[in-house]
């Protein structure tokens, strides 16, 4: 039986502008064919085993032929796969979605169209430009600034566009901006009419260049504006200064590589983007749950968890024979210790209030925090639930204090394959963040001899990670004082302020 193809609009790229339906389909797709303008975080929700195929087109550069993209959709659907054709913006607004839908209909493949937020409206709004506004514009025209070069003559009616009683929004027109402006002026559009170019609209590094129809091409050239960008022509473009609402964050203009596992990276990436950073997600590791028998927590007076991943894996195997498997009530008799606030939050999501969280979020800090608990003499047996490759600082310290310790390896950290393109971007970023020793080892293993750019500043989450960096010949530029994500972000922001 044939599968189904979903022509999905991914929006203009800004975090949070995916529709709920798009998120749902990305999460269940067998195959995803995606464009160049798909945002860094858009594919985070894809299944680990999903087939991700890049079919993008680079203006003036290499491109995957449209015929090949359509053939791939049809081939995968005929193999019974659920296929998401993920397109920037809206699939039916300069996205060639209509062509793809016709090809699917001709091939007898069922399809669904999922509209997306189109850049002409979204990028304008993010720049503080309403495309319609009472007393200024009661209509908006969306116009391609890049026509098929094989057509010979332009299909655009410049006289009609010049006379259009409203806002003109040009897509894909940066290479032809001089011609667009001069053609409109020649056809009667006032040269002094406000105009603006919005580069990378809705992305953290969005910027706007404003002027008039007569000056906008030169202004954009002077500011080295590049695609992707939209051009807004009309009286509403004059509101850009008054209605600008996006605050320039402390990391604006900075590129930051995040090496955390994909399932843990999204929160860090989101917060960095909110601060203005362009985030290069480079998940060099992923966690894999290890098989094992059910875990009965009833014999333990103390249970120590050293990561959010450990929490999730513990609850998958938790079974005291009394409560249903995974039920938090089975932990009621034990004191619960978490190595840091992230682990404590993961426990809270399961209804567990943590008894002990150290001031220093490392194994040594947890040992110090447990001193009073151990001094009470009420801990005879403890469970340490952790990763397979973790250090033995905690269990060794507990044993020295007479505690019987069971160490259970719940998961392991393995390498996540990365493309050469992703690694190249990661190496050349302004900053790279390391949140564990395993992210250091696996990133340097993937990077090979090329390593890091000398201009990239290295941010470490804490002393253990820093020591691993030094073992590999890298001195971190900054080590977070607070050894968690909050501390890492604060360290990065503080350093960025000194590097301005």
ZIVENSUL-V113246 format. One record per pair of residues at least 12 apart in sequence whose C-alpha atoms are under 6 Angstrom apart, sorted by the first residue. I is the first residue (numbers start at 0). GAP is how many residues later the second one is. Records with the same first field share a line. If there is no record, write none. Layout:
I: GAP ; GAP
This chain:
0: 79
1: 75 ; 76 ; 78
2: 74 ; 77 ; 78 ; 79
3: 73 ; 78 ; 106 ; 107
4: 78 ; 79 ; 106
5: 78 ; 79 ; 105 ; 106 ; 107
6: 78 ; 106 ; 107
7: 77 ; 78 ; 106
8: 78 ; 79 ; 80 ; 81 ; 82 ; 105 ; 106 ; 107
9: 77 ; 78 ; 79 ; 106
10: 77 ; 78 ; 105 ; 106 ; 107
11: 76 ; 77 ; 107
12: 25 ; 26
13: 188 ; 189
25: 20
26: 18 ; 19 ; 20
28: 53 ; 54
29: 20 ; 51 ; 52
30: 19 ; 20 ; 21 ; 52
31: 20 ; 51 ; 52 ; 53
32: 20 ; 21 ; 52 ; 53
33: 20 ; 21 ; 52
34: 20 ; 21 ; 52
35: 20
36: 51
37: 50
88: 27 ; 28 ; 29 ; 30
89: 25 ; 26 ; 27 ; 28
122: 78 ; 79
125: 76
126: 117
127: 112 ; 115 ; 116
128: 108 ; 111
136: 29
138: 27
139: 26 ; 27 ; 28
140: 27
141: 27
142: 26 ; 27
143: 26 ; 27
144: 25 ; 26 ; 27 ; 28
145: 26 ; 27
158: 28
161: 22 ; 25 ; 26 ; 27
166: 66 ; 67
167: 64 ; 65
168: 62 ; 63
169: 60 ; 61
170: 59
176: 40
177: 39
180: 32
190: 22 ; 23
191: 20
192: 19 ; 20
193: 17 ; 18 ; 40 ; 41 ; 43 ; 44
194: 15 ; 16 ; 17 ; 18 ; 37 ; 38 ; 42
195: 13 ; 14 ; 35 ; 36 ; 41
196: 12 ; 33 ; 34
197: 31 ; 32
198: 30
199: 28 ; 29
203: 69 ; 72 ; 73 ; 74
204: 48
248: 26 ; 27
249: 25
250: 24 ; 25 ; 26
251: 24 ; 25
253: 23
254: 22 ; 23 ; 24 ; 174 ; 175
255: 23 ; 24 ; 173 ; 175 ; 176
256: 22 ; 23 ; 24 ; 169 ; 175
257: 23 ; 24 ; 175
258: 23 ; 24 ; 25
259: 23
260: 22 ; 24 ; 25
261: 21
283: 131 ; 132 ; 158 ; 159
284: 129 ; 130 ; 131
285: 127 ; 128 ; 130
286: 125 ; 126
287: 123 ; 124
288: 122
289: 120 ; 121
293: 23 ; 24 ; 25
294: 22 ; 23 ; 24
295: 23 ; 24
299: 81 ; 82
300: 33 ; 78 ; 80
301: 32 ; 33 ; 80
302: 33 ; 79 ; 80
303: 33 ; 34 ; 80
304: 33 ; 80
305: 32 ; 33 ; 80
306: 36
307: 35 ; 38
309: 76
335: 18 ; 19
336: 18 ; 19
337: 19
338: 18 ; 22 ; 27
339: 17 ; 21
360: 122
362: 31
379: 23
380: 22 ; 23 ; 24
381: 23
382: 22 ; 23
383: 23
384: 23
385: 23 ; 24
386: 22 ; 23 ; 24 ; 25
387: 21 ; 24
426: 25 ; 26
427: 25
428: 27
429: 26
430: 25 ; 26 ; 27
431: 26
432: 26
433: 26
434: 26
435: 29
436: 28 ; 31
456: 20
457: 18 ; 19
458: 17 ; 19 ; 20
459: 19
460: 18 ; 19 ; 22 ; 27
461: 17 ; 18 ; 21
